[in-house]
Amino acid sequence: MQQQASFRDEEKKGILYLVPTPIGNLEDMTFRAVRILKSADLIAAEDTRNSKKLCAHFDIHTPLVSHHEHNKEISTRDILVRLSRGEKVALISDAGMPCISDPGYELVAACIRENITVVPLPGANAALTALIASGIAPQPFYFYGFLPRDKQEKRAELEKLGKIASTFIIYEAPHRLKRTLEMMLDVLGDRKIAISRELTKKFEEFIRGTIEEAVEWVQNNEIRGEFCLIVEGSPETQEENRGLWWSALSVKEHVDAYISQKQLPPKEAIKLAAKDRKLPKREVYQIYHEI
């Protein structure tokens, strides 16, 4: 078990800061994010060309290095060396939250293994921004990210997603959106969907309706920008879960619910809980009494 006190002896140790950047509108940059980027010894960026524009806008002169999918092993080693010397490094992606469908996870995991402090900043994220404006139940939700490009692999993943009760979130590129929606209709059937594009930008747009309507929309409109798809969870699975009122309860909580709601003695409550869970009564009895 590792315990991190993020800001204890902050000036004396190396810290990796995870700094979100705007997904479109530069006004979404936080004061704290600007301060961290200005005070860091180094900024590790997914694409230094894009990040230079961001830094220029906010008058940030901290040195930039590349940290992306193709150099992450070498880059991670170099950054770990600097952090071990007590330097402060800020990790940013091209837009949004580092590590969410962007490079960074391996670096974070390496820092944790080396007992180096990792401090995340809150900020812009396309998935959550799209989710809260979708009109589809925001919790529970499942974030998937980009589907595989291979047709068979994509279908297999959609079949898995189609069985979950939670709202799920997918990112998709414009040139793949039409085929993805058509496959979704085929695999998932018709259900609610909200499609967002150009979030926080001048041409921000939401398309809300059903997957069948989305397929028609994509066939009759020019497709531009990166897309975020919010998809309703499986209605069948939701109905099944509603029937299992006890599914989120522990065995002890399950038994206690019968005792309090139906005024049953523990023996009878244990019997009912065991029947619900398809477990031997003896096993439920032992769990309930912590034998």
C-alpha positions, 0 to 999 in steps of 0.5 A: 500500500502506497500513501502519497501526501501530494504537497508535503515538502513540495519544494524539495521533491520531484513532482509530475503534474498532469495538466489538462489543456483546453479542448477548443476554447482557450478560455477554459485554461485554468489559472492554476494550469497556467501557473504550473506550466510557467513554474515547471522545469519542463513540459512534456507534450504530445505534440510540441508544435501544438503546445508551442501555440498554447504556450505562446498564448499564455506567455509560457516559456518553459522548455518543451519535450515530446512525449508521445506514443512512438517515443514514450519508452525513451521519454519516460526514462529521461523524465524519470531521471529529471524527476528523481533530481527533484525537478517539476515536470508538467505533462500535457496532451494536445487537448483535454486530460492527459492519459484519457485516450492520450499518452501518459499512463505509462509515465504515471505508472512508472512514477508511482513505481518509483515513489515519485509524486503525481499531482493531477489538475482538474480541467477540460475533458471531452467525454464528460463535457459531452455526457452532461449535455447529452440528455442521457442518464449520466451515471453510471457511465462507461468510458470506452474511447476509440473503437478498434479500426478492424471491422471484426474487432469493432463488431466484437467490442460493440457486442460487449458494450451492447450488453452493459446497462450503463451509458457508454462513451465512444470517441470517433474520427469523422471519416469513420463515423458513418460506418461506426453508426451503421454497425452500431444500429446493426449490433445494438439496435435502435436506442438513444444517442447524443453526438457532439462535435467541435466541443467548446468551439464556435461551431459546437454542435449536438445531435440528439435522437436515436441511432437510426436517426443518427445514421440518417443524419450522417448520410445527409450532412458533411462530417467534420471535426472529432466526435464524441458519442454518448450511447444509452445502455442496454434497456434489457440489462437495465430492466434485469438490474432493476429486478435485482434490487439487492445487486449493489448490497453486500451479503450482510446489507442484503440480510439486514434489508430483509430484517428491517423492511419485512420485520423478519428474524435473522434466520428467515432473512438469511434464507431469503437472501440465500435464495436471491443470490443462489447461495447455500444458506450456510454460506450466507449464515457464515458471512452474516455472522462473520464466522 
